[in-house]
Amino acid sequence: MTTSLADWKGVPAPTATLLEGRFIRLERLDPARHGDELFNALEGPGADPKLWDYLPYGPFPQRSVFNDWLNNHAASSDPYFFSIIDRATGQVQGILSLMSIVPAQGRIEIGHVTFGASMQRSPKSTEAVYLLAKHAFELGYRRLEWKCNNGNARSKYAAERLGFSFEGVFRQHMVVKGQNRDTAWYSIVDSEWPAIAAGFEQWLSDANQTPTGQLKGLVECRS
């Protein structure tokens, strides 16, 4: 059934500072509170050496450069960044954002997904995406986007497993780190969200009771 847009007036920009989940919580990025643990998660011993392969920045061997990067993120309203906090340990383990925010058209994207090694292949990464998607649709957004380098098989697979529909490839969309980037586009629209949200909720409920290695279905993601 098609919903009339005759009275469409747009939606608010995101302003949330805290989103609570079962495994993690999302806090608005605060370099003073989150910087040390983020640097350790993303650049410290045990960090994922492939973490920065498809991101337009990084790695950051120098802490001062990392601090500048975090401060720029924290000052931005688009992208609108969150730190990811493990509820069990209180540790900051990654960041991600809402971005390409167009309130007048009800369009928004999840991006800058940067998960430390301890988050990868765990329910925490799935829940981080779920919490942002849920927040976006609760604000009234009509379309949630996911974009990634077309060469990033892991991110494309995750987008599809998380319920995003593939829409095509923008060829020669960007030059990133001196290389061409073809960009794969995915989306979830508001009419699809209730069924997708129910799948997330069931999977996260099961994850709360099942050893992670035995879980099937939704998987973690990284752009």
C-alpha positions in Angstrom: 0.0 0.0 0.0 1.4 3.4 -1.0 1.4 6.1 1.7 0.4 9.6 0.5 3.2 12.2 0.7 0.9 15.1 0.1 1.6 16.4 3.6 5.3 15.5 3.8 7.2 18.1 5.7 10.5 16.3 6.2 12.0 14.9 9.4 14.5 16.2 12.1 18.2 15.8 11.9 19.6 13.3 14.4 20.6 14.7 17.8 20.7 11.6 20.0 23.7 11.4 22.4 23.0 7.8 23.7 21.4 4.7 22.2 21.2 1.6 24.4 21.4 -2.0 23.3 21.8 -5.4 24.8 25.5 -5.8 24.1 26.7 -2.3 23.4 25.6 1.3 23.7 26.3 4.1 21.3 27.5 7.4 22.7 28.0 10.6 20.8 31.7 10.7 20.0 33.7 12.6 22.6 37.5 12.6 22.0 38.3 13.5 25.6 36.4 10.5 27.0 36.8 8.0 24.2 40.1 8.9 22.5 42.5 6.7 24.5 40.5 3.5 24.2 39.6 4.2 20.5 43.3 4.6 19.7 44.0 1.3 21.5 41.2 -0.5 19.7 42.0 0.7 16.3 45.8 1.1 16.4 47.0 -0.7 19.4 48.4 -4.3 19.9 46.0 -6.8 18.4 44.3 -4.2 16.0 43.0 -5.5 12.7 45.8 -4.7 10.1 43.2 -4.6 7.3 40.9 -2.2 9.1 41.8 0.8 7.0 41.9 -0.9 3.6 38.7 0.5 2.3 38.3 3.6 4.4 39.3 7.0 3.0 41.7 7.7 5.9 44.1 5.8 8.2 46.1 4.1 9.4 47.3 6.5 12.1 50.6 5.5 13.5 51.0 9.0 15.1 48.6 9.7 18.0 48.5 13.5 17.2 47.2 12.8 13.7 44.6 10.4 15.2 43.5 13.1 17.6 43.0 15.6 14.8 40.9 13.0 13.0 38.8 12.4 16.0 38.3 16.0 16.8 37.1 16.7 13.2 34.6 13.8 13.5 33.3 15.1 16.9 32.7 18.6 15.5 30.7 17.3 12.6 26.9 17.2 12.4 27.1 15.3 9.1 28.6 12.8 9.5 27.2 12.4 13.0 29.5 10.1 14.9 29.0 7.6 17.7 31.5 5.7 19.7 30.6 2.0 20.4 30.9 1.0 24.1 31.0 -2.7 25.1 28.4 -2.9 27.9 30.2 -5.8 29.6 33.6 -4.1 29.9 32.8 -0.4 29.4 35.5 -0.3 26.7 35.3 1.8 23.6 35.7 -0.6 20.7 34.8 1.3 17.5 32.9 4.1 15.8 30.4 4.6 13.1 28.1 7.4 11.9 24.9 8.6 10.4 25.8 10.6 7.3 24.6 12.0 4.0 21.7 13.3 6.1 18.9 14.9 4.0 16.0 15.6 6.5 13.9 17.4 3.8 13.8 14.2 1.8 14.0 11.7 4.6 17.2 10.1 3.4 20.2 9.1 5.6 23.1 6.7 5.5 25.1 4.5 7.9 28.8 4.9 7.2 32.4 5.3 8.4 32.0 1.9 10.0 35.2 1.3 11.9 35.1 -1.7 14.3 38.0 -2.8 16.4 39.1 -6.4 16.3 37.2 -7.3 19.5 33.9 -6.2 17.9 34.3 -8.1 14.6 32.4 -11.3 14.2 30.3 -10.6 17.2 26.8 -9.6 18.0 28.1 -6.2 19.0 28.8 -5.1 15.4 25.3 -6.3 14.3 23.7 -4.4 17.1 25.5 -1.2 16.4 24.0 -1.1 12.9 20.6 -2.1 14.2 20.6 0.7 16.8 21.4 3.3 14.1 18.9 1.9 11.7 16.2 1.8 14.4 16.9 5.4 15.4 16.7 6.6 11.8 13.4 5.1 11.1 12.0 6.2 14.5 12.9 9.8 13.4 10.8 9.2 10.3 13.4 8.7 7.6 12.1 7.0 4.5 15.3 5.6 3.2 18.5 4.3 4.9 21.5 3.8 2.7 24.7 1.7 2.8 27.5 2.4 0.4 30.9 0.7 0.1 33.8 0.2 -2.2 32.6 -2.3 -4.8 35.8 -4.3 -4.2 35.0 -4.7 -0.5 33.4 -8.1 -0.6 33.0 -8.3 3.1 31.0 -5.1 3.4 28.8 -6.0 0.4 28.1 -9.4 1.9 27.3 -7.9 5.3 24.9 -5.3 3.8 22.9 -8.0 2.1 22.8 -10.2 5.2 21.7 -7.2 7.3 18.7 -6.7 5.0 19.9 -4.0 2.6 18.9 -4.3 -1.0 21.5 -3.9 -3.7 20.7 -1.0 -6.1 23.7 -0.9 -8.4 27.3 0.4 -8.8 28.4 4.0 -9.4 31.4 3.5 -11.6 34.4 5.8 -11.1 32.5 7.4 -8.2 35.6 8.6 -6.3 39.4 8.6 -6.1 40.4 7.3 -2.7 44.0 7.0 -1.5 45.2 7.4 -5.1 42.9 4.6 -6.5 39.6 4.5 -8.3 36.6 3.6 -6.3 33.5 2.1 -7.8 30.8 2.4 -5.2 28.1 -0.2 -4.5 24.8 1.2 -3.3 22.3 -0.5 -0.9 19.2 0.6 0.9 16.4 -0.2 3.2 13.2 1.8 2.9 10.6 2.4 5.6 8.0 -0.1 4.3 10.7 -2.8 4.6 11.9 -1.9 8.0 9.3 -3.6 10.3 10.1 -7.0 8.9 13.9 -6.4 8.9 13.7 -5.0 12.4 11.9 -8.1 13.6 14.7 -10.2 12.2 17.3 -8.2 14.0 15.5 -8.4 17.3 15.1 -12.2 17.0 18.8 -12.7 16.0 20.0 -10.4 18.9 17.7 -12.2 21.3 19.1 -15.6 20.2 22.7 -14.1 20.4 22.0 -13.3 24.0 21.5 -16.9 24.8 23.7 -18.7 22.3 27.5 -19.0 21.9 28.5 -16.7 19.1 30.2 -19.4 17.0 26.9 -21.3 16.8 24.8 -18.3 15.5 23.5 -18.3 11.9 22.0 -15.5 9.9 23.0 -11.9 10.4 26.7 -11.1 10.5 28.9 -8.2 11.4 29.8 -5.5 8.9 32.6 -3.1 7.9 32.6 -0.5 5.1 
